[in-house]
């Protein structure tokens, strides 16, 4: 079996992270020509195309395997150096371990960030958070972009472990004025299908799932798609519902204070939406990764509903 030279593997990772050959050359303190030669040599050695020469550069499926290997190797090396007391920076200090984690926007806006404050200061960790829908964070794990993820999928990505975090509860809400204008008469399921609705982005199907749980059809919501507003931040989504742009499912932590103040009204007192969340991470003996996992799971146990 052909060995994978570390300089070539690390160069591939640099190109993927930096987005271009020139930027990778600057980060590695080599010439762009040297970067290109290393990538070509690695592709020849593996017999596969590893990069799509787009802007930014993206790894192919084979390239993703090498990227994951490079990140895992770097994490293991960092852990070994920490245990041995070896330093890599002037002044005798070991530089921080950088951990890339994928998290959905609502978790970021509610319970996830406090969990990071519980991570011990040693070993030192720098966080690189990738915001992505909980149904798609596992794709970042497969691509090697992140080392761990909050996800709605209980099925582990190859090479990853998975544990249940709990359930995030969402409440169907609207402003009182919106409810009076659009939802005052008729069956709620029918009115919701015709009323303006908020969605996080084009992959957000939570509102559709809720309507179908009321006994609606499988048709998209709304019927013609003319009144679906997209708001790609958790805070902006909630503010848009309060402002009356549309109805939507808002995290319980955000909705309850606004319900108490009268800024929002609950559309269905006997219906909520619970989204199960899981923690997936690489199967690596990494003190840094273990410390983050412990902090995240502890916070989730306090802030989320128990796993269903």
C-alpha positions as CSV (number, residue, x, y, z in Angstrom):
1,X,0.0,0.0,0.0
2,X,1.3,3.4,-0.9
3,X,2.1,5.7,2.0
4,X,0.6,9.1,2.3
5,X,3.4,11.7,2.7
6,X,2.4,14.1,5.5
7,X,3.6,17.2,3.7
8,X,1.2,16.3,0.8
9,X,-1.7,15.5,3.2
10,X,-1.2,18.7,5.1
11,X,-1.0,20.7,1.9
12,X,-4.4,19.3,0.8
13,X,-5.9,20.3,4.1
14,X,-4.5,23.8,3.8
15,X,-5.9,24.2,0.3
16,X,-9.4,23.1,1.4
17,X,-9.3,25.3,4.5
18,X,-7.9,28.4,2.7
19,X,-10.0,27.9,-0.4
20,X,-7.3,28.6,-3.0
21,X,-3.8,27.4,-3.9
22,X,-2.4,30.8,-3.5
23,X,-3.9,31.3,0.0
24,X,-2.7,27.8,1.0
25,X,0.8,28.7,-0.2
26,X,0.8,31.8,2.0
27,X,-0.4,29.8,5.0
28,X,2.3,27.2,4.5
29,X,5.1,29.7,3.6
30,X,5.8,27.9,0.2
31,X,5.2,28.9,-3.4
32,X,1.9,28.2,-5.2
33,X,3.9,26.0,-7.5
34,X,5.0,23.9,-4.6
35,X,1.4,23.5,-3.4
36,X,0.3,22.5,-6.9
37,X,3.1,19.9,-7.2
38,X,2.2,18.4,-3.9
39,X,-1.5,18.1,-4.7
40,X,-0.7,16.5,-8.1
41,X,1.8,14.1,-6.5
42,X,-0.9,13.1,-3.9
43,X,-3.5,12.5,-6.6
44,X,-1.0,10.4,-8.6
45,X,-0.2,8.4,-5.5
46,X,-3.8,7.7,-4.6
47,X,-4.9,7.4,-8.2
48,X,-7.9,9.7,-7.6
49,X,-8.9,13.3,-8.2
50,X,-8.9,14.9,-4.7
51,X,-9.9,18.4,-5.4
52,X,-12.5,20.2,-7.5
53,X,-10.7,23.2,-8.9
54,X,-13.5,25.6,-8.2
55,X,-13.6,28.9,-6.2
56,X,-13.4,28.1,-3.4
57,X,-11.7,24.8,-3.9
58,X,-13.7,21.8,-2.7
59,X,-12.7,18.2,-2.0
60,X,-14.1,15.3,-4.0
61,X,-15.4,12.3,-2.1
62,X,-11.9,10.9,-2.1
63,X,-10.5,14.2,-1.1
64,X,-12.9,14.2,1.9
65,X,-11.3,11.0,3.1
66,X,-7.8,12.6,3.1
67,X,-9.1,15.8,4.7
68,X,-10.6,13.8,7.6
69,X,-7.4,11.8,8.0
70,X,-5.4,15.1,8.1
71,X,-7.6,16.7,10.7
72,X,-7.6,13.5,12.9
73,X,-3.9,13.2,12.6
74,X,-3.4,16.9,13.6
75,X,-5.7,16.4,16.6
76,X,-3.9,13.3,17.8
77,X,-0.5,14.9,17.4
78,X,-1.7,17.9,19.4
79,X,-2.9,15.7,22.2
80,X,0.3,13.7,22.2
81,X,2.4,16.9,22.4
82,X,0.3,18.1,25.3
83,X,0.7,14.9,27.2
84,X,4.4,14.9,26.6
85,X,4.8,18.5,27.7
86,X,6.2,19.5,24.3
87,X,5.7,23.1,23.1
88,X,5.4,24.5,19.7
89,X,5.4,28.3,20.4
90,X,8.0,30.7,21.7
91,X,7.9,31.1,25.5
92,X,7.4,27.5,26.2
93,X,3.6,27.4,25.7
94,X,1.7,24.8,23.8
95,X,-0.7,26.5,21.3
96,X,-4.4,25.9,21.7
97,X,-6.2,23.0,20.0
98,X,-8.6,24.1,17.3
99,X,-11.9,22.2,17.3
100,X,-14.4,22.6,14.5
101,X,-18.0,21.9,15.5
102,X,-21.2,22.1,13.5
103,X,-24.2,23.4,15.4
104,X,-27.7,24.4,14.3
105,X,-28.7,28.1,14.7
106,X,-31.4,27.5,17.4
107,X,-29.0,25.6,19.6
108,X,-26.5,28.4,19.2
109,X,-29.1,31.0,20.2
110,X,-30.3,29.1,23.2
111,X,-28.2,26.4,25.1
112,X,-25.0,25.6,23.2
113,X,-22.8,28.6,23.8
114,X,-23.1,28.3,27.6
115,X,-21.8,24.8,27.3
116,X,-18.5,26.1,25.9
117,X,-17.9,28.1,29.1
118,X,-17.9,24.8,31.0
119,X,-15.0,23.4,29.1
120,X,-11.9,23.3,31.3
121,X,-9.2,25.8,30.4
122,X,-6.6,23.0,30.0
123,X,-6.1,21.8,27.5
124,X,-6.5,25.2,25.7
125,X,-9.1,25.0,23.0
126,X,-10.1,27.4,20.2
127,X,-13.6,26.8,18.8
128,X,-14.5,27.1,15.1
129,X,-18.3,26.9,15.0
130,X,-20.1,26.1,11.7
131,X,-23.8,27.0,11.7
132,X,-25.9,24.5,9.8
133,X,-29.4,23.0,10.0
134,X,-29.5,20.1,12.4
135,X,-30.6,17.8,9.6
136,X,-27.5,18.6,7.6
137,X,-24.7,18.9,10.1
138,X,-23.7,15.3,9.5
139,X,-22.7,16.2,6.0
140,X,-19.9,18.4,7.4
141,X,-18.7,15.5,9.5
142,X,-18.6,13.3,6.4
143,X,-16.7,16.0,4.5
144,X,-14.1,16.3,7.2
145,X,-14.9,20.0,7.8
146,X,-15.8,19.5,11.5
147,X,-14.8,17.0,14.2
148,X,-18.2,17.0,16.0
149,X,-21.7,18.1,15.4
150,X,-25.1,18.7,17.0
151,X,-27.4,16.8,14.7
152,X,-31.0,15.4,14.5
153,X,-29.7,12.1,13.1
154,X,-29.2,9.1,15.4
155,X,-27.3,7.2,12.7
156,X,-23.6,7.6,13.2
157,X,-21.4,8.9,10.4
158,X,-18.7,6.4,9.5
159,X,-15.9,6.7,12.1
160,X,-18.1,8.6,14.5
161,X,-19.8,7.9,17.8
162,X,-23.2,9.2,18.7
163,X,-25.1,10.0,21.9
164,X,-28.5,11.4,22.6
165,X,-28.6,15.0,23.9
166,X,-32.3,15.5,24.4
167,X,-35.3,17.2,22.7
168,X,-35.6,20.8,21.7
169,X,-39.2,22.0,22.0
170,X,-40.7,24.4,19.5
171,X,-44.0,26.3,20.0
172,X,-46.4,27.3,17.2
173,X,-46.9,31.1,17.6
174,X,-47.9,34.3,15.9
175,X,-48.5,37.9,16.9
176,X,-52.0,38.6,18.3
177,X,-52.6,40.9,15.3
178,X,-51.5,38.2,12.9
179,X,-53.8,35.7,14.5
180,X,-56.7,38.0,14.3
181,X,-56.1,38.8,10.7
182,X,-55.3,35.4,9.3
183,X,-56.4,32.7,11.8
184,X,-59.5,33.9,13.5
185,X,-62.0,31.7,11.7
186,X,-62.1,28.2,10.2
187,X,-60.0,25.1,10.9
188,X,-56.5,26.0,12.1
189,X,-54.9,23.5,9.7
190,X,-56.6,25.1,6.7
191,X,-55.9,28.7,7.8
192,X,-52.2,27.9,8.4
193,X,-51.8,26.5,4.9
194,X,-53.0,29.8,3.5
195,X,-51.4,32.3,5.9
196,X,-47.9,33.8,5.6
197,X,-45.3,31.6,7.3
198,X,-41.7,32.0,8.4
199,X,-39.0,29.5,7.4
200,X,-35.3,29.6,8.4
201,X,-34.2,28.7,4.9
202,X,-35.3,26.6,1.9
203,X,-34.4,23.4,3.7
204,X,-36.5,24.2,6.8
205,X,-39.5,21.9,6.8
206,X,-40.5,22.2,10.5
207,X,-43.5,24.3,9.8
208,X,-44.7,21.9,7.1
209,X,-44.3,19.0,9.5
210,X,-46.3,20.7,12.1
211,X,-49.2,21.5,9.7
212,X,-49.3,17.9,8.6
213,X,-49.4,16.8,12.2
214,X,-52.7,18.7,12.5
215,X,-54.2,16.5,9.8
216,X,-53.2,18.6,6.7
217,X,-52.1,17.2,3.3
218,X,-48.7,16.6,2.1
219,X,-48.9,19.6,-0.2
220,X,-46.2,22.2,0.3
221,X,-47.0,25.1,2.6
222,X,-48.3,27.6,1.7
223,X,-50.0,26.2,-1.5
224,X,-48.5,28.7,-4.0
225,X,-45.3,29.4,-2.0
226,X,-46.0,33.2,-2.3
227,X,-46.2,33.9,1.4
228,X,-43.2,32.0,2.8
229,X,-40.6,34.3,4.2
230,X,-37.0,33.2,4.8
231,X,-35.1,34.5,7.8
232,X,-31.8,32.7,8.3
233,X,-31.0,33.6,12.0
234,X,-32.8,32.3,15.1
235,X,-33.1,35.8,16.6
236,X,-34.3,37.3,13.3
237,X,-36.8,34.5,12.9
238,X,-38.4,35.1,16.3
239,X,-38.4,38.9,15.7
240,X,-40.1,38.4,12.4
241,X,-42.9,36.4,14.0
242,X,-43.3,39.1,16.7
243,X,-43.5,41.7,14.0
244,X,-46.3,39.9,12.2
245,X,-44.6,38.8,9.0
246,X,-45.8,35.3,9.5
247,X,-46.4,32.5,12.0
248,X,-43.7,30.0,12.9
249,X,-42.3,27.5,15.3
250,X,-40.1,29.3,17.8
251,X,-37.8,27.6,20.4
252,X,-39.6,27.4,23.7
253,X,-36.9,29.3,25.5
254,X,-37.5,32.3,23.2
255,X,-41.3,31.9,23.0
256,X,-42.3,31.7,26.7
257,X,-41.2,35.2,27.7
258,X,-43.0,36.6,24.7
259,X,-46.1,34.7,25.4
260,X,-46.1,36.0,29.0
261,X,-45.7,39.6,27.8
262,X,-48.5,39.2,25.2
263,X,-46.2,39.8,22.2
264,X,-47.0,36.4,20.9
265,X,-50.0,34.1,21.1
266,X,-50.0,30.2,21.1
267,X,-51.8,28.8,18.1
268,X,-52.4,25.3,19.4
269,X,-52.4,24.7,23.2
270,X,-52.1,21.0,22.8
271,X,-49.5,20.7,20.1
272,X,-45.8,21.3,20.2
273,X,-42.9,20.1,18.0
274,X,-40.0,18.3,19.6
275,X,-36.8,17.9,17.7
276,X,-34.4,15.1,19.0
277,X,-30.8,16.2,19.1
278,X,-27.7,14.1,19.1
279,X,-24.0,14.7,19.6
280,X,-21.7,13.0,17.0
281,X,-18.0,13.1,17.1
282,X,-14.9,11.4,15.7
283,X,-13.9,8.2,17.4
284,X,-10.5,9.6,18.6
285,X,-8.7,9.5,22.0
286,X,-8.5,13.3,22.2
287,X,-8.6,15.0,25.6
288,X,-9.8,18.2,23.9
289,X,-12.7,16.5,22.1
290,X,-13.6,14.6,25.2
291,X,-13.7,17.8,27.3
292,X,-16.0,19.5,24.9
293,X,-18.3,16.5,24.6
294,X,-18.6,16.3,28.4
295,X,-19.5,20.0,28.7
296,X,-22.0,19.8,25.8
297,X,-23.8,16.7,27.1
298,X,-24.0,18.1,30.7
299,X,-25.5,21.4,29.5
300,X,-27.9,19.6,27.2
301,X,-29.1,17.5,30.1
302,X,-30.0,20.7,32.0
303,X,-31.5,22.7,29.2
304,X,-33.2,20.2,26.9
305,X,-36.1,17.8,27.4
306,X,-35.0,14.2,28.1
307,X,-34.5,12.0,25.1
308,X,-37.8,10.6,23.9
